């Protein structure tokens, strides 16, 4: 990637296949090449990760570029781009490499991102830490990134001209320096958000206070993936709830992996009772499960906060399904599993 001598055209093309936020890796590659006198072209495609319908192929004319970089986040999208007439096409992202990533060279990974690449971006973006000390069976982060370590100091990616900061860390609260880092974030005076779920089990009074003191952008997002975490989440809510407004806290709730439908509903009702929002994350098992209609409806209910707060699940089903047939599919599953709906 770094052999620039043979580059005649002094131009690179960056293809963002499916990012839902500005693609940090491409912003860093852009910085690196611009610094070396290259023209950088971004092509933003809009493939969706969860849409299983047939993909149309996008054909890119690569003849004007020395190198073309393609980044895909979702595996479903990895075959969506064909580049013609360019001998150096470099692919990256979890869509291509899953848990065996191709890391950027150090001098690109730690370069200041090119914030001009994406118009209308409001965020300084980066990873203060990478990795995770846990080893959840359904997650590839520990395999991909290894044990938790500090990754970039805030200054490496902080842009004082942008109003917000988005942290992409996977388990920030597990970092032994997280208190220091939270204070540093507070000092910027910017709106802050952690894109991935934070680990609620690791909250202490001090961490909770600092986190709640941030000018937080959107809801605080944590994870409630395992049924066995309910007692500790209940305990930590005693610290957390007095510090934040009702419904300002959201929990990712993994379903379809190793929990029963009853346990899924139990976690969801528990969150509702505590004025927290669930965000149902369907494991890929859900899509081939005989309970698929139930999972689909559960996610549709929980992941629309306005409807979730206003309607119970049955009311939601009646509103959602105009045909009796589809409504009955979910109701039959509810009956079969003796689920209590309230
Ligand atoms: S705590 Fe989060 S990031 Fe760490 S292994 Fe579990 S799911 Fe993955």
Boltz pocket constraint, residues with backbone or C-beta under 6 A from the ligand:
constraints:
  - pocket:
      binder: B
      contacts: [[A, 131], [A, 132], [A, 133], [A, 134], [A, 135], [A, 136], [A, 139], [A, 140], [A, 141], [A, 142], [A, 170], [A, 171], [A, 197], [A, 199]]
      max_distance: 6.0
